[in-house]
């Protein structure tokens, strides 16, 4: 009796365990798996269903695939590599009558949602990004795929992707440029006789909080790009994004520093020309600064063969800075020439004036004709040399001379022998100099004026041209 009771108890425990494990196994199945299993069972019943065959093939009409893009973020615009990175939701919608749900089996009037594992049993379009460099589908924490089948056989296939896409930048107006980049989608194998991509009613959706660090997104335009190749005509659609570059970064890091450097080179004109070390040092520093900025910027940009707006700016600033150094070289040459002439004339004039004074003292009364000719010979040389020192030529005032042709001041021994100032000597000697060349001071003043006005005019023309005329 006791033995039979133990046997019955063991049998009951075993049966209870089987029932429990069976119920637990049923509970462990997710709704996705149950729906997938039911759909597979339905597709096996449908006569002639094959996931390798597109919908509507037997009807002889192309499958229409409606496409929608939801832009989540633009993560990078690489000017050097001429590409950009985007994170997006790619949604494709089409109708497959073979997948029309059996309400008696599924009991879902609105359709069913499947996991990504069901993709192996379904036909999906062969869409690809034609300007893709690199792309991947996100799988954390689960594959980011949505597959939904409607009651009438409509299919929604959505996936979250990240892609690095090619973009042909035009840097002619850089950094005041406007760029247009595309996301191009083609069918790889099916021609337009088999499949056609069209945009949905709301084709391109932009996340409201989307932020681009270097650009301002103006608008996105959907369009068609169906093309014909040697193997047939293939469907193609693209979304074009028009973006205007934000210039504030370059104003702070390129334009403002170069303006300061040019102003610093302008201050070079305010330094005394005789202070050669100071003017040369400032000139060299400004030239090296502009050159370093230009090289640093070019390393971040592609090697294009045309001239960019920033190239015009940097080259012009470099031209202004170099011109200030060339101007000082000219001023320095003039200063040295004037110094040599002044030394030469000082010695010559002093010697000849002393000779004339001695002649006047000892011989003027005894030999009037000889002294007259002798003094006029030296007087002409004195006038000429004095004017050469001042940068002109002689015009001796004859109306201030006496009847013998001698200047009244020459007859004064003290005025000729003691005055060493060239301007005063010219006035005393009655000599007028007609200007024939520029002095160092005049060249420096003229260059100072032209430098400042020239840089202001260049700024007005540059910003009007690139911001107003060429911005669009």
C-alpha positions in Angstrom: 0.0 0.0 0.0 2.7 2.4 1.0 4.7 1.5 -2.1 1.9 2.2 -4.6 1.3 5.6 -2.9 4.9 6.6 -3.5 4.7 5.5 -7.2 1.6 7.6 -7.7 3.2 10.6 -6.1 6.3 10.4 -8.4 4.0 10.2 -11.4 2.0 13.2 -10.3 5.2 15.2 -9.8 6.6 14.3 -13.2 3.3 15.3 -14.9 3.2 18.6 -13.0 6.7 19.3 -14.1 5.9 18.6 -17.8 2.8 20.9 -17.6 4.8 23.7 -15.9 7.7 23.5 -18.4 5.3 23.6 -21.3 3.5 26.6 -20.0 6.8 28.4 -19.2 8.0 27.7 -22.8 4.9 29.2 -24.2 5.3 32.3 -21.9 8.9 32.7 -23.0 7.9 33.3 -26.6 7.5 37.0 -27.4 4.7 38.4 -29.3 7.1 39.1 -32.2 8.0 35.4 -32.4 4.4 34.3 -32.2 3.4 36.7 -35.0 6.4 35.6 -37.0 5.5 31.9 -36.6 1.9 32.6 -37.6 3.1 34.6 -40.7 5.4 31.8 -41.8 2.6 29.3 -41.4 0.4 31.5 -43.6 3.1 32.0 -46.2 3.6 28.3 -46.6 -0.1 27.9 -47.3 0.0 30.7 -49.9 0.5 29.0 -53.2 3.7 30.1 -55.1 5.1 32.5 -52.4 8.8 33.0 -52.8 10.8 35.7 -51.0 13.2 35.9 -54.0 10.4 37.1 -56.2 9.2 40.7 -56.0 5.5 41.6 -55.6 3.3 42.2 -58.6 5.6 40.2 -60.9 2.8 38.0 -62.2 0.7 41.1 -62.9 3.5 42.6 -65.0 3.6 45.9 -63.2 6.6 47.4 -61.3 6.6 47.4 -57.5 6.2 51.0 -56.2 8.4 51.7 -53.2 7.7 54.8 -51.3 10.7 56.2 -49.4 10.9 58.5 -46.4 14.0 60.0 -44.6 14.1 61.2 -41.1 17.3 63.1 -40.4 18.4 62.6 -36.8 21.8 64.4 -37.0 24.6 65.6 -39.2 27.8 64.7 -37.2 30.6 65.9 -39.4 31.3 67.9 -42.5 34.9 67.1 -43.6 36.1 69.7 -46.1 39.5 68.0 -46.6 38.0 64.6 -47.5 34.9 66.2 -49.1 32.3 64.1 -47.3 29.8 64.4 -44.5 28.3 62.0 -41.9 24.6 61.6 -41.2 22.5 59.6 -38.8 19.0 58.9 -40.2 15.9 56.7 -40.3 15.3 55.1 -43.7 11.7 54.0 -44.2 10.5 52.0 -47.2 6.9 51.2 -47.8 5.4 48.9 -50.5 2.5 46.6 -50.9 2.7 42.8 -51.2 -0.7 41.2 -51.7 0.7 37.8 -50.8 1.2 39.0 -47.2 -2.4 40.1 -46.7 -3.2 38.9 -43.2 -5.8 36.3 -42.4 -7.9 38.0 -39.7 -9.1 34.6 -38.4 -5.5 33.6 -37.8 -3.9 36.8 -36.6 -6.8 38.7 -35.2 -5.1 42.1 -35.9 -7.1 44.6 -37.8 -4.2 47.1 -37.8 -1.5 44.7 -38.7 1.4 43.0 -37.0 4.9 44.0 -36.0 7.7 41.6 -36.6 11.3 41.3 -35.4 14.3 41.7 -37.7 14.6 37.9 -38.0 11.5 37.9 -40.3 13.5 39.7 -42.9 15.0 36.4 -44.0 11.5 35.2 -45.0 10.4 38.4 -46.8 11.2 40.2 -50.1 12.7 43.6 -49.5 13.9 46.3 -52.0 17.6 46.4 -53.0 18.0 50.1 -52.1 21.6 51.4 -51.6 23.3 54.8 -51.2 25.2 55.5 -54.4 27.4 58.2 -52.9 28.2 56.2 -49.8 31.8 55.9 -48.5 30.9 53.9 -45.4 27.7 53.0 -43.6 26.4 50.7 -40.9 23.1 49.8 -39.2 22.9 50.2 -35.4 22.5 47.1 -33.3 22.6 48.4 -29.7 20.8 47.3 -27.7 18.9 45.3 -30.3 19.0 45.6 -34.1 17.3 49.0 -34.9 14.8 47.6 -37.3 11.1 48.0 -37.6 9.1 45.6 -39.8 5.3 46.0 -39.8 2.8 44.3 -42.1 -0.7 45.7 -42.6 -4.0 43.9 -43.0 -4.0 44.5 -46.8 -0.4 43.4 -47.2 1.3 46.8 -47.0 4.8 46.6 -45.6 6.7 49.2 -43.6 10.4 48.5 -43.3 12.4 51.1 -41.2 16.0 51.0 -40.0 18.3 53.4 -38.2 21.5 53.9 -40.2 24.7 56.0 -40.0 26.5 56.8 -43.2 29.5 58.7 -44.5 28.6 60.1 -47.8 30.5 61.8 -50.6 29.8 65.5 -51.2 31.4 67.7 -54.0 32.1 70.9 -52.1 32.7 74.1 -54.0 35.2 76.3 -52.2 35.2 79.3 -54.5 33.5 81.5 -51.9 34.9 79.8 -48.9 34.3 80.7 -46.0 31.2 82.6 -47.3 30.1 79.6 -49.3 26.8 77.7 -49.7 27.1 73.9 -50.1 24.6 71.4 -51.4 25.0 67.8 -50.4 23.0 64.8 -51.4 21.7 61.5 -50.1 21.3 59.5 -53.3 19.4 56.2 -53.3 19.4 53.7 -56.2 18.1 50.2 -57.0 21.1 48.0 -57.5 19.7 45.2 -59.7 16.1 46.0 -60.5 15.4 48.3 -63.5 12.4 50.6 -63.7 10.4 47.7 -65.3 10.6 46.0 -61.9 10.8 48.6 -59.2 10.3 52.3 -58.9 11.3 54.5 -55.9 9.1 57.5 -55.2 9.0 59.9 -52.3 6.3 59.6 -49.7 3.9 62.4 -48.8 6.3 63.8 -46.2 9.6 62.8 -47.8 12.3 64.4 -45.7 11.8 65.1 -42.0 14.4 67.1 -40.0 14.7 66.8 -36.3 13.8 70.1 -34.7 16.7 70.1 -32.4 19.2 69.5 -35.2 22.3 71.6 -34.8 25.2 72.0 -37.3 28.4 73.5 -35.7 29.7 74.9 -39.0 26.6 75.3 -41.2 23.1 76.6 -41.1 20.7 74.2 -42.9 18.4 76.3 -45.1 16.2 73.6 -46.6 16.0 70.0 -47.9 14.7 69.2 -51.4 13.6 65.8 -52.6 14.1 65.0 -56.2 14.3 62.3 -58.9 17.5 61.1 -60.6 16.5 58.1 -62.6 19.4 57.3 -64.9 20.1 55.0 -67.9 23.3 52.9 -68.0 24.6 50.2 -70.3 22.5 47.6 -68.4 19.2 49.4 -68.4 17.3 52.2 -66.7 17.5 52.3 -63.0 15.3 54.1 -60.5 17.0 56.8 -58.4 15.9 59.4 -55.9 17.9 61.9 -53.8 17.4 64.4 -51.1 19.5 67.6 -51.5 20.5 69.7 -48.5 21.4 73.3 -49.0 23.6 74.7 -46.2 25.2 78.1 -45.7 28.5 78.1 -43.8 28.6 80.0 -40.5 31.4 82.6 -41.0 31.7 83.5 -37.3 34.4 80.9 -36.6 36.5 82.2 -39.5 36.0 85.8 -38.5 37.5 85.1 -35.1 40.3 82.8 -36.2 41.3 84.1 -39.7 40.0 87.5 -40.5 40.3 89.3 -37.2 44.0 88.2 -36.6 45.0 89.2 -40.1 43.4 92.6 -39.7 45.4 93.1 -36.5 48.6 92.1 -38.3 48.0 94.5 -41.1 47.3 97.3 -38.6 50.5 96.4 -36.8 52.4 96.8 -40.1 50.7 100.2 -40.6 52.0 101.3 -37.2 55.4 100.6 -38.7 55.1 103.9 -40.6 54.8 105.8 -37.3 58.3 104.7 -36.2 61.2 106.9 -37.0 62.8 105.7 -40.3 66.2 105.9 -38.6 65.1 103.1 -36.2 65.9 100.3 -38.6 65.9 97.4 -36.2 62.4 98.2 -34.9 60.9 98.6 -38.4 62.6 95.5 -39.9 61.6 93.3 -36.9 57.9 94.4 -37.1 57.9 93.7 -40.9 59.4 90.3 -40.6 57.0 89.3 -37.7 53.9 90.4 -39.7 55.0 88.5 -42.8 55.7 85.3 -40.9 52.4 85.5 -39.1 50.3 85.9 -42.3 52.3 83.0 -44.0 51.8 80.7 -41.0 48.1 81.4 -40.9 47.8 80.6 -44.6 49.7 77.3 -44.4 47.7 76.2 -41.4 44.4 76.9 -43.2 45.4 75.1 -46.4 46.2 71.9 -44.4 42.5 71.7 -43.5 41.2 72.2 -47.0 41.5 70.0 -50.2 44.1 70.9 -52.8 41.8 72.6 -55.3 43.1 74.3 -58.4 40.9 77.4 -58.2 41.2 80.5 -56.0 39.1 80.7 -52.9 37.8 83.8 -51.2 40.0 83.3 -48.2 43.0 83.0 -50.6 42.2 86.4 -52.0 42.1 87.8 -48.4 45.3 86.3 -47.2 47.2 87.1 -50.4 46.0 90.7 -50.2 47.0 91.1 -46.5 50.4 89.6 -47.3 50.8 92.1 -50.1 50.0 95.0 -47.8 52.5 93.7 -45.2 55.3 93.1 -47.8 54.7 96.5 -49.4 55.3 98.2 -46.0 58.7 96.4 -45.9 59.5 97.4 -49.5 58.6 101.0 -48.7 61.0 101.1 -45.8 63.7 99.7 -48.0 63.2 102.6 -50.4 63.1 105.1 -47.6 66.3 103.7 -46.2 68.0 104.1 -49.5 66.9 107.7 -49.7 68.0 108.4 -46.2 71.5 107.0 -46.9 71.8 109.0 -50.1 70.7 112.2 -48.3 73.2 111.5 -45.5 76.1 111.0 -47.9 75.2 114.1 -49.9 74.9 116.2 -46.8 78.3 115.1 -45.6 79.8 115.8 -49.0 78.2 119.2 -49.4 79.1 120.3 -45.9 82.8 119.7 -46.5 82.7 121.2 -50.0 80.7 124.3 -49.0 82.8 125.1 -46.0 86.0 124.9 -47.9 84.7 127.0 -50.8 83.2 129.6 -48.6 86.5 129.9 -46.7 88.3 130.3 -50.0 85.8 132.9 -51.2 86.1 134.9 -47.9 89.9 134.9 -48.2 89.7 136.1 -51.8 87.3 138.9 -50.9 89.5 140.0 -48.0 92.9 140.1 -49.8 92.2 140.5 -53.5 88.8 142.1 -54.1 90.0 145.7 -54.2 93.2 145.1 -56.0 92.0 142.7 -58.7 88.3 143.3 -59.2 88.0 141.4 -62.5 89.9 138.4 -61.4 88.0 138.1 -58.0 84.7 138.5 -59.8 85.4 135.5 -62.2 87.0 133.5 -59.4 84.1 133.9 -57.0 81.4 133.3 -59.5 83.1 130.0 -60.4 82.8 128.8 -56.8 79.5 130.5 -56.2 77.9 128.4 -59.0 79.3 125.2 -57.5 78.0 126.1 -54.0 74.5 126.8 -55.3 74.4 123.6 -57.3 75.6 121.4 -54.4 73.3 123.0 -51.9 70.3 122.3 -54.1 71.4 118.7 -54.8 71.5 118.2 -51.1 67.8 119.3 -51.0 66.8 117.2 -54.0 66.4 120.0 -56.6 68.2 122.2 -59.1 69.5 125.8 -58.8 67.7 128.9 -59.8 69.9 131.8 -58.5 68.1 135.1 -58.0 70.1 137.6 -60.1 67.9 140.5 -59.0 69.4 140.2 -55.5 73.0 140.6 -56.8 74.9 143.9 -57.1 76.2 145.5 -60.2 79.3 143.2 -60.2 77.1 140.1 -60.2 77.9 139.2 -56.5 75.3 138.5 -53.9 75.2 141.0 -51.1 75.5 138.1 -48.6 78.7 137.0 -50.3 80.2 140.3 -49.4 79.5 139.6 -45.8 82.2 137.4 -44.4 80.5 136.5 -41.2 77.2 135.2 -42.7 79.0 132.9 -45.1 81.5 131.4 -42.8 79.4 130.6 -39.7 76.0 129.4 -40.9 75.9 125.6 -41.3 72.2 125.0 -41.8 71.4 124.2 -45.5 67.9 125.8 -45.5 69.3 129.0 -44.0 72.2 129.0 -46.4 69.9 128.7 -49.4 67.8 131.6 -48.1 70.9 133.7 -47.4 72.5 133.0 -50.7 69.3 133.9 -52.6 69.1 130.4 -54.2 65.8 128.8 -55.2 65.7 125.0 -55.7 63.3 123.6 -58.2 62.1 120.1 -57.0 63.2 117.2 -59.1 62.8 114.1 -56.7 61.2 112.8 -53.5 62.8 113.0 -50.2 62.6 110.1 -47.7 60.2 111.9 -45.5 57.9 112.7 -48.4 57.9 109.0 -49.5 57.1 107.8 -46.0 54.2 110.2 -45.5 52.7 109.3 -48.9 53.1 105.6 -48.3 51.4 106.0 -44.9 48.4 107.6 -46.5 48.1 105.2 -49.4 48.5 102.2 -47.1 45.6 103.1 -44.9 43.3 104.2 -47.7 44.2 101.2 -49.8 43.4 98.7 -47.0 40.0 100.4 -46.3 39.0 100.3 -49.9 40.1 96.7 -50.2 37.9 95.7 -47.3 34.8 97.5 -48.7 35.3 95.8 -52.1 36.0 92.4 -50.7 33.1 92.2 -48.3 30.6 93.7 -50.8 31.7 91.2 -53.5 31.6 88.0 -51.5 28.8 88.8 -49.0 26.4 90.6 -51.3 27.2 89.7 -55.0 28.5 86.1 -54.8 26.6 84.8 -51.7 23.9 83.2 -53.7 
